[in-house]
Amino acid sequence: MKKIYSILLILIVATGCQNAQEHKSPEKGSVVEIGSAMMEGTNAMTPIIAGEVSNQAIWLEYIKAHNEKNLDKIAEINAEDWEGYTADGSVVKGNNAHIEVLDNWFKSADPKWEVKWMVANAAKNKDGLLEQWLTTGNDYTDVDTDGNEIFEHNVHDVLFVDGKIKKINVYKRAKAQESAEFSY
């Protein structure tokens, strides 16, 4: 009889633990909070949730178009009110202005990007509308006018609106050099 009670007790405990674990798992289709951000125009942290992973395919197509210097394809993917903010503080606004900058750059350089990772995320903006972002890690290479290789790690925060790229914020880090003096 003791054995039956012991087995019964073990089954009850095991079932209870299993149900508790199932309760903690998010249900399919539910919103999963993955972080927080202070969105532009707000003064409080806003939850970041998992975003539209379908934007990854658009980003890959966009990078391919840049690597192939396909200005028509880039213009097609850009929103008309496209904005770009680079790591050095420069700003370009408008699809036409972006294409003009790229056209001039591509005539004298051969930049290439390789996508290393992507994270789709979303958060509500100051108006309460859900913005779809894709944060990407990309290796950038080129050759300067003296023939020296350029290598940077880039992070692009990309805002998508209706399947178009509306805004890109670019952050960069130089290639790691263990012998270099450490500085902020």
C-alpha positions as CSV (number, residue, x, y, z in Angstrom):
1,M,0.0,0.0,0.0
2,K,2.9,2.4,0.8
3,K,4.3,1.8,-2.7
4,I,0.9,2.7,-4.3
5,Y,0.8,5.9,-2.3
6,S,4.4,6.7,-3.1
7,I,3.8,6.2,-6.9
8,L,0.5,8.2,-6.7
9,L,2.3,11.0,-4.9
10,I,5.1,11.0,-7.5
11,L,2.6,11.2,-10.3
12,I,0.7,14.1,-8.7
13,V,3.9,16.1,-8.2
14,A,5.2,15.3,-11.7
15,T,1.9,16.4,-13.2
16,G,1.8,19.5,-11.1
17,C,5.3,20.5,-12.2
18,Q,4.5,19.8,-15.9
19,N,1.4,22.0,-15.7
20,A,3.3,24.8,-14.0
21,Q,5.9,24.7,-16.8
22,E,3.3,24.7,-19.5
23,H,1.7,27.8,-17.9
24,K,4.9,29.8,-18.1
25,S,5.4,29.1,-21.9
26,P,3.8,31.8,-24.1
27,E,0.9,30.6,-26.2
28,K,1.3,30.7,-30.0
29,G,0.2,34.1,-31.3
30,S,0.7,35.8,-28.0
31,V,2.9,38.9,-27.6
32,V,6.3,38.2,-26.2
33,E,8.1,41.1,-24.6
34,I,11.8,40.9,-25.4
35,G,13.1,44.2,-24.1
36,S,12.3,47.9,-23.8
37,A,13.2,51.2,-25.5
38,M,12.6,54.9,-25.1
39,M,11.0,55.5,-28.5
40,E,11.5,58.9,-30.2
41,G,9.2,61.5,-28.8
42,T,8.4,59.5,-25.6
43,N,9.7,59.9,-22.1
44,A,9.1,56.4,-20.8
45,M,10.3,53.0,-21.7
46,T,8.1,51.1,-24.1
47,P,8.0,47.3,-24.4
48,I,9.8,45.8,-27.4
49,I,8.2,42.7,-28.8
50,A,9.1,40.2,-31.4
51,G,8.7,41.8,-34.8
52,E,7.8,40.8,-38.4
53,V,10.6,38.3,-39.5
54,S,9.4,38.7,-43.1
55,N,11.3,42.0,-43.1
56,Q,14.5,39.9,-43.1
57,A,14.0,38.9,-46.7
58,I,13.5,42.5,-47.7
59,W,16.8,43.5,-46.0
60,L,18.7,40.7,-47.7
61,E,17.3,41.9,-51.1
62,Y,18.3,45.5,-50.2
63,I,21.9,44.5,-49.3
64,K,22.2,42.4,-52.5
65,A,21.0,45.5,-54.5
66,H,23.7,47.6,-52.7
67,N,26.4,45.0,-53.4
68,E,25.4,44.9,-57.1
69,K,25.0,48.8,-57.2
70,N,21.4,48.3,-58.4
71,L,20.0,51.8,-57.8
72,D,16.6,51.0,-59.3
73,K,16.1,48.1,-56.9
74,I,17.3,50.2,-53.9
75,A,14.9,53.0,-54.9
76,E,12.0,50.4,-55.3
77,I,12.6,49.1,-51.7
78,N,13.0,52.6,-50.2
79,A,9.9,54.6,-49.0
80,E,9.7,58.0,-50.8
81,D,10.3,59.7,-47.4
82,W,13.3,57.5,-46.7
83,E,15.8,58.8,-44.0
84,G,19.3,57.7,-43.3
85,Y,21.5,58.6,-40.3
86,T,25.1,57.5,-40.4
87,A,27.6,56.9,-37.6
88,D,29.4,60.1,-38.4
89,G,26.3,62.2,-37.9
90,S,25.4,62.9,-41.5
91,V,21.7,62.7,-42.5
92,V,20.1,62.1,-45.9
93,K,16.4,62.5,-46.4
94,G,14.3,61.4,-49.3
95,N,14.5,58.5,-51.7
96,N,15.9,60.6,-54.6
97,A,18.6,62.2,-52.4
98,H,19.6,58.7,-51.1
99,I,19.9,57.4,-54.7
100,E,22.0,60.4,-55.7
101,V,24.4,59.9,-52.8
102,L,24.8,56.2,-53.6
103,D,25.3,56.9,-57.3
104,N,28.1,59.3,-56.6
105,W,29.7,57.0,-54.0
106,F,29.4,53.9,-56.2
107,K,31.3,55.7,-59.1
108,S,34.4,55.9,-56.9
109,A,34.1,53.0,-54.5
110,D,33.1,49.4,-54.4
111,P,31.5,48.9,-51.0
112,K,30.2,45.5,-50.0
113,W,28.1,44.3,-47.0
114,E,27.7,40.8,-45.6
115,V,24.7,40.2,-43.3
116,K,25.8,38.4,-40.2
117,W,22.6,38.5,-38.1
118,M,19.1,40.0,-37.9
119,V,16.6,40.5,-35.1
120,A,13.0,41.5,-35.9
121,N,11.5,43.7,-33.3
122,A,8.6,46.1,-32.8
123,A,7.5,48.8,-30.4
124,K,4.8,51.4,-30.1
125,N,5.8,54.9,-31.1
126,K,4.7,58.2,-29.4
127,D,1.3,58.0,-31.2
128,G,0.7,54.4,-30.0
129,L,1.3,52.9,-33.4
130,L,3.4,49.7,-33.6
131,E,6.6,50.3,-35.6
132,Q,8.3,47.3,-37.2
133,W,12.1,47.4,-36.9
134,L,14.9,45.1,-38.0
135,T,18.2,45.3,-36.2
136,T,21.0,43.8,-38.3
137,G,24.7,43.1,-37.9
138,N,26.7,43.5,-41.2
139,D,30.3,43.4,-42.1
140,Y,31.3,46.3,-44.4
141,T,34.3,46.2,-46.7
142,D,35.8,48.5,-49.3
143,V,39.1,49.9,-50.5
144,D,40.1,53.5,-49.9
145,T,41.7,55.8,-52.5
146,D,45.2,54.7,-51.4
147,G,44.3,51.0,-52.0
148,N,44.0,50.2,-48.3
149,E,41.4,47.7,-47.2
150,I,38.5,49.1,-45.1
151,F,36.7,46.7,-42.7
152,E,33.9,47.7,-40.2
153,H,31.3,46.0,-38.3
154,N,28.0,47.8,-38.9
155,V,24.7,47.7,-37.0
156,H,21.7,49.0,-38.9
157,D,18.5,49.7,-37.2
158,V,15.9,49.7,-40.0
159,L,12.3,50.9,-39.8
160,F,9.9,49.3,-42.1
161,V,6.5,50.8,-43.1
162,D,4.2,48.8,-45.4
163,G,7.1,46.6,-46.7
164,K,9.3,49.6,-47.5
165,I,12.4,50.9,-45.7
166,K,11.6,54.2,-44.2
167,K,14.6,54.9,-41.9
168,I,18.0,53.5,-41.3
169,N,20.3,54.3,-38.3
170,V,23.9,53.1,-38.8
171,Y,26.3,52.4,-36.1
172,K,29.9,51.2,-36.7
173,R,32.9,49.6,-35.0
174,A,36.3,49.2,-36.6
175,K,37.9,45.8,-37.1
176,A,39.2,44.4,-33.8
177,Q,42.9,44.9,-33.1
178,E,44.2,43.3,-30.0
179,S,47.5,45.2,-30.2
180,A,45.7,48.6,-30.4
181,E,45.4,50.8,-27.3
182,F,42.0,50.5,-25.6
183,S,39.9,53.6,-25.6
184,Y,36.3,54.6,-25.5
